[in-house]
């Protein structure tokens, strides 16, 4: 029994030391932490370093792939928020021109179209997914409310 426990402890220590002293896996673990905290750019950079050091590091490859996907979702959210600020600024004008309406319509169509092109992943943060969906839903409701009624 002691031999089994000693062997198991030795194995666990060996795995820990391997991960701790192997730069590729150390970068991967750090990248995973940043990914979980929602810092996708840092996760991407570290996972790229890890993958460059060891092409067989599956953790690095997975985090690299997921970070790219998460960054695209975050970019969609950020750009959508900026579009809504622009739409709000246009709608607060005294007079909204036909060109303004076309601009608003284009911005809303871009938001709705971009949402549909986002890559989905099981590993994607639910908050990120929900925030993106909220932006899409807001754009769709605004679009339907303005342009479906007037057929413009």
Secondary structure, DSSP 8 states (H G I E B T S, - for coil): -HHHHHHHHHHHHHHHHHHHH-HHHHHHHHHHHHHHTT-HHHHHHHHHHHHHH-TT-HHHHHHHHHHHHHHHHHHHHHHHHHHHHHHHHHHTSSS--HHHHHHHHHHHHHHHHHHHH----TTS-HHHHHHHHHHHHHHHHHHIIIIIHHT-
